[in-house]
Amino acid sequence: MHKATEQVLVNLALYDGVADHLQPDRGVRVGADGMIKAVGAVDDVLVEAGDARVVDLGGDVVMPGLTNMHVHLSLGLPGHLADTVHRSNLAELVLLMADSARRTLHAGVTTARLVGEGRYADFALRRGIEAGAVDGPRIFTAGHALCCTGGHGWEADALEADGADGFRRLTRAQIRAGADLIKVCVSGGIAGQFEAIDTPQLLDDEMAAVIRVAHDWGRKVTAHAGPADTVRRAVELGLDCVEHGYELTDEVTRLMADRGVWYVPTIVVSRCEQFFRDSGVPGWLMDRALAAGPRHWESLQHAIRNGVPIALGSDMPPHAGYDETTATVRELEFMVDAGMSVADALKAATIRPAEWLDQADTLGSVEAGKHADLLVLRDDPTRSVSALRTLHAVVKGGVVYRDDHHRFRTPR
């Protein structure tokens, strides 16, 4: 098991996830319990540091760890990815997911929201990470996604049901397994061969059943959704979050903003031709994904313009290579390209996901009383989110998991 050590980080500039500017000459004291004990002027932080180890970061930038809100650690797109997942037994599947979790953490994602995994392997992985036996991000998971018979994801990570009673039962089954949230597929998508993105897949009573049960049990519901009308119906029924939203409109995004419904755009998935080629997906899937790109981009711009609360999510593996960075960082860059301010984009990857997860009291910013989930960068992220391309150290819960420049004296 990896243990945090008491240490004081000095000679750093801080982006804390609260203020929109960089704060120079800050110090951060981390306790042996992995929690942040103090943040402030270096001399003030050192006063109560005692014999804590002092770590000089050479003037680099410290910021909160990233949260990726749309992750599949057992991604099984049609092609060799699906073949690998489907051929694996349960032990092999957990090991595949553990490898992806480790890579995800090294990419700077210290918290991940899983929105559909197979065979309940995500719960075993979560326990392993929490016990310190596996390196990975903090996991909040939906368990299996839910879909109708033949609906989106049926051949991958989704469980099938029909009728309100069927969806009530599956929702309760995920909560019984330990789900933190519920994911339901209410329309077609990119990866289903016998569907289209704009295919409605759930009736109102089925969507309402999922939402009612989840809310009664204190869980939020997020929906894989493409067409605007299907999103509108789900929002009116009480949906909490929309994934992808390939064909949103000005009207529907205004409704989402009014109702406080969040949006995780995953814009990279309709722009990642090289990833699809490398993954060996069928031609129909790549053609459908790339053809969705222009409308998907417009959807994101509608959401930004109308003030929909937005959180970062990649759908692609968070650590996957994309334009000489990771899918997670490229997603943030695309969000800024689409019109989001740098300040909002950074918050969409840090403090705002913590709010959706009801974890803002312990995650999402560099403040006393929160988990010491920290990234170290060379460049200033408040000037450009591309500064995340200069990431060289990752700390989660006070434990150093990546230290490219050997700034920490005893890297793990």
N, C-alpha and C positions, 0 to 999 in steps of 0.2 A: 504494500500500500504506500502511495506517495503522500508525504506529509508537508504541509506548509511550514515555513520557518519565519520567525519574526524578523522583519527587515524594514529599512527605511530607504525609499527610492529618492535620490536627490539629483540635482543638475539636470532638470527636465522642464519642458514646457507642457502644459496640461490642457487638453480638451476634455472637459468633465461630463459632457452629454447634457448639461443644463444650460450654461452660457454658450452663446454662439461664437465666441472669440477664444483665441488661445491665451492662456494665462502663463506668463513667463516665471521662471525661478520658483517653481512649486516643489513641495515635498509630499510624499505619500507614505504613510506608515501602515504596514501590513502586519497583523497579528499572527501568532502561531496557529490560530483557529481559521486562518484563511480569510478573515474579514478585514476591511479597511478600518483602521482605528483613528486616523487623523489625516486631513488634507489641508495644506495651507502653505504659508511662507516657510522656507526651509528651516530657518532658525527656530521657529515656533514648533515645528514638527519634531526637530531633533531634541528639544528640551526634555520631552518625556519619553525619549526613545530608549533610555537605559543602555543596556549592552546589545541592543539589536544590531544586526549586520547592516552596514551602510552600503548601498549599491549606487554607484555613479553611472548615470545613463548618458553622459557625454553631451548633454544639451539636446537630446532627442525628445520626441513628442510621445506622451502617454495619453491613451484614450480608452474608453470602455471597450470590452470585447463585443464583437458583433453578434447579433441574433439573426438567424436565417429562419424565416417563418414558413417556408415550403420546402421540406426535405423528404426524400425517400432514400434511406440508407440501403435498401435492397432494390434499387431501381432495376426494373426488368422490362425495358422497352423491347418491342418485337425485334428479333435479331439475336446476336450472340449474348447480349445482356440477359434477355429472357431465358435463353437456353441454359445459361449458367445458373440462374436463380432456380429455375424449375427442376434442374437435375440435382440440386443440392438437397441433402437431408437437413434436418433441423439444426444439427450441430454445425454443419458446414455453412448454413445460412447465417447463423449468429456470427461465425468467424468472418464471413464476407462483410457483414454489417459493421463488425468491430473495426475492420481495416478501414472502411469508409469513415467511421466515426473518428478514428485517429487522424486521418488526413483532413477531415473537416475541422477538427480542433487546431491543427497546425496551420490551417488557412486563416485562422483568426476568428472563427465562429465558435464562441464559447457557450452559446445557447442555441438549440435547434428545436423547431417545432415540426414533428413528424406527422405527415398527413396521409398515411396509408402505407402499412407494411404487412407482410404476410406471416401467417402461422403464429401470430402473437410473439414472434421472436424479439420485437422491439421492447417488450416488457422485461425479458431476460437481459437484454443488453443494457437497459436502463439500470437494472439492479447491479449489474457488473460495474458500470461506470460509477454509480453512487457508492459502491463498496471500495472503489479505488483499484479494482482488479483489471480494469480496462480503461485506456485513455480515450476520452471522447468529450463532447460538449454536454452541458446540462440538457436533458431530454424532457420535452413535453410532447406527449404522443396521443394520437387519435386511435391507435390500434388499427384495425382494418377500416378502410373506407367502406361506405355502404352504397349499393347501386341496385337498380331494378334487374330483373332477369335479362341477361344479355347487355346490360348497361355498361357505362364507361368504367373500365377497370376490372370487369368480371374475370378476365383471364390473367389478372396480375394480383393486385393487393386488395381488391374489393370483394365483399360478401354480397350475395344476391338476396333480394326479398321482393315481395309484391304485396300491395295493400297496406293500409295503415297498421294493422296488427303485426304484419311481418316486419315492418320497419321499427315498430315499437320494440319488438323482441330483440332485433339486432342492436339497436341503440343500447338497450339494457345490458346486452352481452358484452359490449365494449366497455361499458362502465364497470361491470363486474370484473373484467380483466384488469382494470386499473387505468382506463383512458382518462386523460386530462381534458379532452375536448372530443367532439364528434365531427367527422368529415363525411359529407354526403355528396354524391355525384348527381346533379339534377339535370344535366344535359350531356350531349355528346362532347367529344374532344378530339385531340390530335391523334392519339394512339390507338383508337378503336377502329378496326378495319371496316366494320359493317354499320358505321354511324357517320354522322356529320357533326361539325361543331355546333350547328344550330338546331340539332335534334332535341326537343324537350323529352325528358325521360322519366320524370316523376309527376304524379298528379298532386293537386293541392293537399288532399287529405294525407298523402304519404309524406310530403314535406312537413306539414303541420305536426304529424305524429312524431317525427324525429325531433323537431324543435321543442315541442311541448315536453317530451320525456327528458331531453337533455337539460332544458332549463329547470325543470322540476328537481333534477339531481344536481343542480349547480354547475352545469357544464355549458360552454358556448358551442355553437355550431358554425362550421365553415363549409362552404359549398364549392365544389368544382362546377363552374358555370361558364357558358359561352354567350348565348344570345340575350339581348337586352330584355325581352319580354319575360323569359324564364327568370332572370335575375329580379325583375320587378315583382313577380309573383312571390318569390322567396323572401324578398325584403319586406313585403307587406305582411307576410306570415311571421316575421320576427327573426329572420336570419341575422347572424352576428358578423359574418365576414364572407367575402367573395374571392375565390381563387381564379386567376387568369382573366376572366371577364373579357373574352376575346372581342366581343361585339357590343360593348357598352355605348350608350348614347348620352347626350347632354342631359336629357330629361331624367334618365335612370340614375346617373351619377348625382344629380341634384337631389333625387329622392334618397339615395344612399347617404349623402351628407346630412340631410334633414333628420334621418333616422339614426345617425351615428353608426352606420354599417361600414366596416373596414374593407380595404381592398389590398390584396397581395397580387401584384400584376404579373410577376414572373415573365417579364418582357423578353428575357434572353431566349425563351424556348421557341419563339417564332422568328429568331434571327441567328440560330446557332448551326448553320449548315455544316461546318467542319466537324462539330461534335456528332451530328447525325451520321456523317460519312464514316467517321472513326468508329462509331458504334455499330455500323453495318445494318442500319434499319432499312426496311423495305422502301422502295421508291415512293409508294403512295403516301407513307407517313411523312417523309421529308417534304414532298410536294405540298401536302396539306398544311404542314407547319409553316413553311415559308410563305405560302399564299395567304395565310392568316396575318402575316406581319403588318401590312399597312393598317388594317382595321384595329388590330391589337394596339398599335402605336397611338391611333386616334383615341382609343378607349382610355389609355393612360393619360393622355393630354386632357380629355374631358374630366377625369377624376381629379387631376392636379388643379385645373382651373376652377372647379366647383367646390374645392375644399374637402374632398373625401379623405378621411384618415387613412394613410397609406403605410404599409410595413414592407420591409424587404423580404423577398423570397425568390429563390432561383429555380426550383424544380429540377434543373440540372444538378448533379452532385456539387455541393458547395465548393469543393476543392478542384473541380474539373478545370482544365486549362482552357482559356478563352482570350484570344488577342493578347498573349503574353502576360496575362494575369489569371485570376480565378473567375469562375462564373459569378461568385458572390460580389466581387468588386466590379465586374463588368456590368452587373445588374444595376448597381448604384450609379455608375457612370451613365448608363442609358437613362435612368430616372432624371438625372440632371439635364441630359441632352433633350429630354422631352419637355422640360420647362420647370422642373422642381428646383428650388434654391438649394445650394450646398448645405445650408443649415438644416433645412427640412430633410434632405436626403440622409444626413448623418443621424438625425433623430429617428428616421424611419428604420435605421439599422441598430439602434441602441435603446433609448429610453421609451420610445413609443411601442415597440413590441412587448417590452416589459409591462406596459400598461395593459395591453390586450390580454396578456397572460396573467394579469392580476399579481404581478411580481415586482411592481415598481418600488416597493419598499426595500427590496434586497438586490435587485438587478438593474442594469441599464445605464448606470452612471457611476462616476468615480466620486463617491461621497462616503463620509464616515458612517459605519453601520451597514454597509453593503458588502457583498462578496467581492473579493479582490480578483475580478476578471478584467485583465488589462492587456492592451496591445502596446507595443513600442514601435514607432515609425521614425524614419529619418525626416520626412517632409511634413508640412502643415496641412492637415485634412480640412481645416476651416477655409482654406484658400481653394482647394480642389480635392474632391473625393479620390482622385487618382493618386493622392499621397499614400493611399492604402497599398499601392504597388510597392512601396518601400518598407512594408512590414518586415520586421526581423526578430521580434520576440513575442511570445504568447504566454500569458500567465492566467491560470484558472484556479480560483480558490486559493490563491497565494502560492501555488505550485508552478514552477517554470517548466513548460512543456516544449518550448522552442526558444533557442537563444543563439541565433546565427553569428552574432558579433561577440559572443562570450562576455557580455557586460555583467551578467550575474556570475558570482564567483563559483557557485556550486550548481550549475544547470543540471536538470534531471535528464 
